[in-house]
Amino acid sequence: MALSRREIAKDVFQQSAEAAIGTAGHVAAILFESARKITTELGAFGTEIFEITEASKRAGQDAEDTNPGVG
């Protein structure tokens, strides 16, 4: 039994919709993974800035302790 034009059109639409949804899902996964990686990197950068600030404060305190008349 041959397929009707309507059934062929339905199959084309179904396959096209499935392909579009699959592609959209892959793109969304890429974007979410990128956002997660960016957040991780920004967190690491914030931690480094915090550590640099704390080290600077400690260095300043050490300088005041060793040279009480300076500063």
MDTraj code that builds the backbone (N, CA, C; nanometers):
import mdtraj as md
import numpy as np

residues = "MET ALA LEU SER ARG ARG GLU ILE ALA LYS ASP VAL PHE GLN GLN SER ALA GLU ALA ALA ILE GLY THR ALA GLY HIS VAL ALA ALA ILE LEU PHE GLU SER ALA ARG LYS ILE THR THR GLU LEU GLY ALA PHE GLY THR GLU ILE PHE GLU ILE THR GLU ALA SER LYS ARG ALA GLY GLN ASP ALA GLU ASP THR ASN PRO GLY VAL GLY".split()
xyz = np.array([
    [0.0842, -0.1177, 0.0000],
    [0.0000, 0.0000, 0.0000],
    [0.0888, 0.1241, 0.0000],
    [0.0644, 0.2148, -0.0900],
    [0.1438, 0.3364, -0.1045],
    [0.1008, 0.4393, -0.0003],
    [0.1961, 0.5229, 0.0382],
    [0.1665, 0.6294, 0.1346],
    [0.0978, 0.7461, 0.0635],
    [0.0024, 0.8056, 0.1333],
    [-0.0656, 0.9214, 0.0756],
    [0.0224, 1.0447, 0.0912],
    [-0.0092, 1.1476, 0.0150],
    [0.0666, 1.2735, 0.0252],
    [0.0562, 1.3319, 0.1650],
    [-0.0592, 1.3196, 0.2270],
    [-0.0788, 1.3736, 0.3625],
    [0.0093, 1.2998, 0.4630],
    [0.0203, 1.1679, 0.4475],
    [0.1031, 1.0909, 0.5396],
    [0.2512, 1.1229, 0.5188],
    [0.2914, 1.1399, 0.3952],
    [0.4292, 1.1789, 0.3654],
    [0.4579, 1.3164, 0.4254],
    [0.3649, 1.4115, 0.4102],
    [0.3818, 1.5466, 0.4656],
    [0.3912, 1.5406, 0.6179],
    [0.3068, 1.4546, 0.6793],
    [0.3108, 1.4394, 0.8252],
    [0.4464, 1.3853, 0.8697],
    [0.4985, 1.2861, 0.7975],
    [0.6287, 1.2280, 0.8312],
    [0.7418, 1.3298, 0.8158],
    [0.7351, 1.4098, 0.7094],
    [0.8356, 1.5144, 0.6881],
    [0.8304, 1.6154, 0.8020],
    [0.7094, 1.6577, 0.8390],
    [0.6946, 1.7537, 0.9489],
    [0.7470, 1.6934, 1.0790],
    [0.7111, 1.5685, 1.1063],
    [0.7542, 1.5025, 1.2302],
    [0.9061, 1.4926, 1.2372],
    [0.9694, 1.4486, 1.1310],
    [1.1145, 1.4354, 1.1283],
    [1.1831, 1.5709, 1.1424],
    [1.1275, 1.6710, 1.0756],
    [1.1848, 1.8061, 1.0852],
    [1.1723, 1.8601, 1.2265],
    [1.0560, 1.8407, 1.2887],
    [1.0352, 1.8881, 1.4259],
    [1.1296, 1.8165, 1.5221],
    [1.1446, 1.6859, 1.5069],
    [1.2354, 1.6109, 1.5936],
    [1.3798, 1.6579, 1.5768],
    [1.4204, 1.6849, 1.4539],
    [1.5562, 1.7338, 1.4289],
    [1.5763, 1.8713, 1.4926],
    [1.4770, 1.9589, 1.4782],
    [1.4882, 2.0938, 1.5357],
    [1.4935, 2.0877, 1.6879],
    [1.4084, 2.0047, 1.7468],
    [1.4072, 1.9926, 1.8933],
    [1.5384, 1.9322, 1.9429],
    [1.5896, 1.8328, 1.8737],
    [1.7180, 1.7732, 1.9123],
    [1.8310, 1.8741, 1.9056],
    [1.8328, 1.9523, 1.7983],
    [1.9368, 2.0549, 1.7833],
    [1.9249, 2.1601, 1.8928],
    [1.8019, 2.2041, 1.9200],
    [1.7809, 2.3033, 2.0260],
    [1.8277, 2.2486, 2.1605],
    [1.8025, 2.1215, 2.1849],
    [1.8481, 2.0596, 2.3093],
    [1.9995, 2.0571, 2.3199],
    [2.0658, 2.0250, 2.2106],
    [2.2128, 2.0237, 2.2109],
    [2.2691, 2.1644, 2.2335],
    [2.2106, 2.2632, 2.1678],
    [2.2554, 2.4018, 2.1849],
    [2.2338, 2.4466, 2.3294],
    [2.1180, 2.4136, 2.3865],
    [2.0899, 2.4504, 2.5258],
    [2.1911, 2.3853, 2.6198],
    [2.2235, 2.2588, 2.5954],
    [2.3220, 2.1906, 2.6801],
    [2.4579, 2.2589, 2.6708],
    [2.4967, 2.2991, 2.5510],
    [2.6239, 2.3695, 2.5326],
    [2.6230, 2.5010, 2.6099],
    [2.5134, 2.5754, 2.5996],
    [2.5040, 2.7042, 2.6685],
    [2.5071, 2.6867, 2.8198],
    [2.4334, 2.5881, 2.8722],
    [2.4330, 2.5655, 3.0164],
    [2.5709, 2.5220, 3.0659],
    [2.6382, 2.4365, 2.9914],
    [2.7724, 2.3932, 3.0305],
    [2.8700, 2.5108, 3.0267],
    [2.8568, 2.5960, 2.9261],
    [2.9427, 2.7150, 2.9175],
    [2.9172, 2.8077, 3.0354],
    [2.7904, 2.8288, 3.0694],
    [2.7569, 2.9145, 3.1832],
    [2.8142, 2.8577, 3.3123],
    [2.8071, 2.7248, 3.3291],
    [2.8625, 2.6616, 3.4488],
    [3.0133, 2.6823, 3.4558],
    [3.0810, 2.6647, 3.3433],
    [3.2266, 2.6826, 3.3410],
    [3.2646, 2.8276, 3.3687],
    [3.1892, 2.9224, 3.3118],
    [3.2171, 3.0643, 3.3360],
    [3.1996, 3.0969, 3.4834],
    [3.0927, 3.0453, 3.5441],
    [3.0678, 3.0690, 3.6864],
    [3.1815, 3.0122, 3.7709],
    [3.2277, 2.8929, 3.7357],
    [3.3392, 2.8315, 3.8082],
    [3.4652, 2.9167, 3.7980],
    [3.4945, 2.9655, 3.6782],
    [3.6138, 3.0484, 3.6582],
    [3.6026, 3.1811, 3.7327],
    [3.4852, 3.2423, 3.7303],
    [3.4677, 3.3683, 3.8037],
    [3.4821, 3.3466, 3.9539],
    [3.4329, 3.2326, 4.0028],
    [3.4498, 3.1997, 4.1444],
    [3.5966, 3.1826, 4.1806],
    [3.6709, 3.1154, 4.0940],
    [3.8143, 3.0969, 4.1178],
    [3.8870, 3.2311, 4.1165],
    [3.8477, 3.3182, 4.0237],
    [3.9077, 3.4514, 4.0175],
    [3.8782, 3.5290, 4.1463],
    [3.7541, 3.5219, 4.1932],
    [3.7182, 3.5893, 4.3184],
    [3.7998, 3.5376, 4.4353],
    [3.8212, 3.4070, 4.4393],
    [3.9022, 3.3480, 4.5457],
    [4.0456, 3.3998, 4.5391],
    [4.1010, 3.4086, 4.4196],
    [4.2374, 3.4603, 4.4041],
    [4.2462, 3.6055, 4.4509],
    [4.1482, 3.6871, 4.4138],
    [4.1476, 3.8276, 4.4567],
    [4.1404, 3.8350, 4.6087],
    [4.0549, 3.7530, 4.6694],
    [4.0445, 3.7501, 4.8149],
    [4.1789, 3.7132, 4.8777],
    [4.2438, 3.6104, 4.8241],
    [4.3733, 3.5669, 4.8782],
    [4.4802, 3.6741, 4.8609],
    [4.4800, 3.7423, 4.7472],
    [4.5770, 3.8503, 4.7244],
    [4.5538, 3.9641, 4.8238],
    [4.4269, 3.9985, 4.8460],
    [4.3936, 4.1051, 4.9406],
    [4.4383, 4.0686, 5.0814],
    [4.4103, 3.9444, 5.1230],
    [4.4513, 3.8994, 5.2562],
    [4.6037, 3.8979, 5.2698],
    [4.6737, 3.8529, 5.1661],
    [4.8199, 3.8508, 5.1702],
    [4.8751, 3.9932, 5.1796],
    [4.8117, 4.0848, 5.1095],
    [4.8550, 4.2248, 5.1142],
    [4.8358, 4.2822, 5.2549],
    [4.7239, 4.2506, 5.3174],
    [4.6990, 4.2981, 5.4543],
    [4.8022, 4.2405, 5.5506],
    [4.8297, 4.1100, 5.5362],
    [4.9301, 4.0476, 5.6240],
    [5.0677, 4.1081, 5.6029],
    [5.1023, 4.1367, 5.4766],
    [5.2324, 4.1976, 5.4471],
    [5.2401, 4.3364, 5.5090],
    [5.1325, 4.4099, 5.5020],
    [5.1304, 4.5431, 5.5633],
    [5.1435, 4.5359, 5.7140],
    [5.0772, 4.4389, 5.7755],
    [5.0878, 4.4222, 5.9202],
    [5.2290, 4.3783, 5.9602],
    [5.2872, 4.2901, 5.8801],
    [5.4249, 4.2459, 5.9082],
    [5.5211, 4.3641, 5.8979],
    [5.4995, 4.4497, 5.7996],
    [5.5876, 4.5663, 5.7826],
    [5.5729, 4.6600, 5.9012],
    [5.4495, 4.6771, 5.9508],
    [5.4299, 4.7637, 6.0674],
    [5.4932, 4.7026, 6.1918],
    [5.4862, 4.5702, 6.2046],
    [5.5441, 4.5024, 6.3209],
    [5.6965, 4.5110, 6.3222],
    [5.7599, 4.5042, 6.2045],
    [5.9062, 4.5072, 6.1989],
    [5.9593, 4.6495, 6.1980],
    [5.8800, 4.7460, 6.1522],
    [5.9201, 4.8870, 6.1480],
    [5.8109, 4.9719, 6.2157],
    [5.8044, 4.9718, 6.3468],
    [5.6947, 5.0419, 6.4149],
    [5.6918, 5.1931, 6.3898],
    [5.8002, 5.2559, 6.3606],
    [5.8017, 5.4011, 6.3394],
    [5.7683, 5.4407, 6.1960],
    [5.7609, 5.3468, 6.1045],
    [5.7355, 5.3767, 5.9642],
    [5.5898, 5.3443, 5.9339],
    [5.5233, 5.4328, 5.8527],
    [5.3875, 5.4041, 5.8077],
    [5.2924, 5.4741, 5.8856],
])
top = md.Topology()
chain = top.add_chain()
for i, resn in enumerate(residues, 1):
    res = top.add_residue(resn, chain, resSeq=i)
    for name in ("N", "CA", "C"):
        top.add_atom(name, md.element.get_by_symbol(name[0]), res)
traj = md.Trajectory(xyz[None], top)
